[in-house]
Amino acid sequence: MNSIIDHARRNVALLAACQAMLFTNNSTLIAINGLAGLALAPYKGLATLPITCWLLGGAIATMPASLHMKRVGRQRGLTWGTLWGVVGALICAAAIWAQSFWLLCFGTLVWGVYNAYGQYYRFAAADVASPDFKATAISLVLAGGLVGGILGPNASRLTVDLLGPKFMGAYLVLVVFALATMVILRFIRIPNPTAEEQAASGRPLAEIAAQPKFVVAVLAGAIGYGVMNFLMVSTPIAMQVCGHPYGDAAFVISSHVVGMFAPSFFTGSLIKRFGVLPLMLCGAALNLVTIGIALSGVSVAHFWWSLVLLGVGWNFLYSGGTTLLTETYRPEERAKAQGANETAIFIMMALSSFSSGMIVTNAGWEKVNYAATPLIAVVILALLFLFIELKKQRT
């Protein structure tokens, strides 16, 4: 029994390291993509299109990625996914060299495939964890993103002007972190699916998706990630418009990513103690606090507090939604259930990033925050509905 526990913990630690590398790259992209897009775009309203393409690539690839890993196993599938990151980063660097906005968009689209595979690190941990350890395993893997929140924006600050033209060095450094991820993945030991597991399909996806738990888990995860992305990707542009230098924007994004992942060290324990739905409601409430702070001023401090609390709120919704989702499918159904969840999240993120760029450049930061409010209200209502329904079932 102890060897099984040690094996699960070893895998969780390695997957957390992979998560750290993934979000080192992702936080770098968050910090520079909008600004690089703004510098190259033929129309400033398209500034966040590279981010949208990054997320669109994830939306297109996430279901195929899940089915691919069902066929070849987690380790091989995740390794192949990392190769897409290397190619995507090289295309982005070439786009900066050629000063081509559309090539940059294509490069981020390719990078999105790597991001799609990387989103399954937390599910890989859940797959090998015992029921009592599952929530903690998910949150500890997500905690690896804390390293990315510190390392990514700081790396971009050092490399953004390292090579000419501006931003090219920052894109090239992404290759190094992607290759480091490939090395870490070689040490993960997750059993490959058996022939029986590969052949089994379980219930139709429509039947799985009809469960109230599944609907709320996907809705909370997709809207929670969408709102976070909606506010986050427009922040560097809004700060530039307000006269704040890039260093301040990088600091705010770095702090935001820390807010996203630092709570993961205790999120699993909070879920065990208070339950998954109360924690998710707390996350939605923090999103409302975020908007209140953002609407109260445009100093660096306002941006900082707003983005940090946004990160914490996202963590509670995302970790809670992932945990809730794992209660809705059987082992043979995990590929399509997880794939459907991730597809919904990526589609919401792609829509939110594109609309965020249009709104912040045409209507301003204030309108971005107002537009996010109804979405948070939908999540709160959905969580309250499920809470009441489950309470009725218990009585």
PESULTA-V465430 format. One record per residue. N is the residue number from 1. PHI is phi in whole degrees, -180 to 180 (* if undefined). Layout:
BEGIN
n	phi
N	PHI
N	PHI
END
This chain:
BEGIN
n	phi
1	*
2	-63
3	-66
4	-65
5	-64
6	-63
7	-63
8	-64
9	-67
10	-64
11	-62
12	-62
13	-63
14	-69
15	-66
16	-64
17	-66
18	-63
19	-62
20	-62
21	-66
22	-59
23	-84
24	-62
25	-69
26	-65
27	-68
28	-65
29	-63
30	-60
31	-71
32	-110
33	-61
34	-64
35	-73
36	-65
37	-63
38	-62
39	-71
40	-106
41	-65
42	-70
43	-144
44	-61
45	-64
46	-92
47	-56
48	-93
49	-61
50	-58
51	-68
52	-61
53	-65
54	-57
55	-75
56	-65
57	-59
58	-66
59	-62
60	-69
61	-93
62	-67
63	-69
64	-58
65	-64
66	-64
67	-68
68	-62
69	-70
70	-64
71	-83
72	-110
73	99
74	-64
75	-62
76	-66
77	-64
78	-66
79	-66
80	-61
81	-61
82	-66
83	-60
84	-63
85	-65
86	-61
87	-64
88	-62
89	-64
90	-66
91	-66
92	-62
93	-63
94	-63
95	-65
96	-65
97	-61
98	-87
99	55
100	-113
101	-63
102	-72
103	-68
104	-61
105	-62
106	-66
107	-62
108	-70
109	-62
110	-64
111	-59
112	-59
113	-65
114	-60
115	-63
116	-62
117	-64
118	-63
119	-67
120	-91
121	-57
122	-68
123	-71
124	-62
125	-67
126	-64
127	-63
128	-103
129	-93
130	-71
131	-55
132	-71
133	-97
134	-61
135	-61
136	-68
137	-61
138	-60
139	-69
140	-70
141	-64
142	-62
143	-61
144	-59
145	-64
146	-60
147	-62
148	-63
149	-65
150	-89
151	-76
152	-60
153	-62
154	-68
155	-64
156	-67
157	-65
158	-80
159	-109
160	-61
161	-114
162	-66
163	-125
164	-91
165	-68
166	-55
167	87
168	-64
169	-61
170	-65
171	-71
172	-66
173	-68
174	-61
175	-62
176	-62
177	-69
178	-66
179	-66
180	-62
181	-62
182	-61
183	-67
184	-61
185	-63
186	-65
187	-97
188	-79
189	-122
190	-116
191	-57
192	-70
193	-64
194	-75
195	-60
196	-66
197	-67
198	-66
199	-80
200	-69
201	-121
202	73
203	-71
204	-62
205	-59
206	-60
207	-70
208	-64
209	-71
210	-79
211	-72
212	-56
213	-61
214	-64
215	-59
216	-69
217	-61
218	-68
219	-62
220	-66
221	-66
222	-70
223	-70
224	-59
225	-71
226	-63
227	-65
228	-59
229	-66
230	-56
231	-81
232	-70
233	-69
234	-86
235	-62
236	-59
237	-69
238	-62
239	-68
240	-65
241	-62
242	-80
243	91
244	-86
245	-71
246	-58
247	-57
248	-68
249	-63
250	-63
251	-65
252	-65
253	-64
254	-60
255	-65
256	-62
257	-67
258	-62
259	-62
260	-66
261	-115
262	-59
263	-63
264	-63
265	-68
266	-128
267	-60
268	-60
269	-67
270	-65
271	-63
272	-63
273	-80
274	-107
275	100
276	-73
277	-69
278	-58
279	-67
280	-67
281	-64
282	-62
283	-63
284	-66
285	-64
286	-64
287	-63
288	-67
289	-62
290	-54
291	-66
292	-60
293	-67
294	-61
295	-80
296	-91
297	172
298	-128
299	-73
300	-59
301	-62
302	-64
303	-62
304	-65
305	-63
306	-61
307	-74
308	-66
309	-67
310	-60
311	-64
312	-65
313	-60
314	-60
315	-58
316	-65
317	-71
318	-72
319	-64
320	-64
321	-64
322	-64
323	-62
324	-63
325	-62
326	-65
327	-89
328	-110
329	-137
330	-90
331	-52
332	-73
333	-102
334	-63
335	-62
336	-76
337	-68
338	-65
339	-63
340	-64
341	-61
342	-68
343	-62
344	-60
345	-64
346	-67
347	-63
348	-64
349	-67
350	-64
351	-63
352	-69
353	-68
354	-68
355	-67
356	-62
357	-62
358	-65
359	-72
360	-67
361	-83
362	-106
363	-122
364	104
365	-61
366	-60
367	-67
368	-59
369	-69
370	-62
371	-67
372	-78
373	-60
374	-61
375	-66
376	-64
377	-61
378	-62
379	-63
380	-61
381	-63
382	-64
383	-66
384	-64
385	-60
386	-66
387	-58
388	-66
389	-63
390	-68
391	-66
392	-63
393	-64
394	-71
395	-97
END
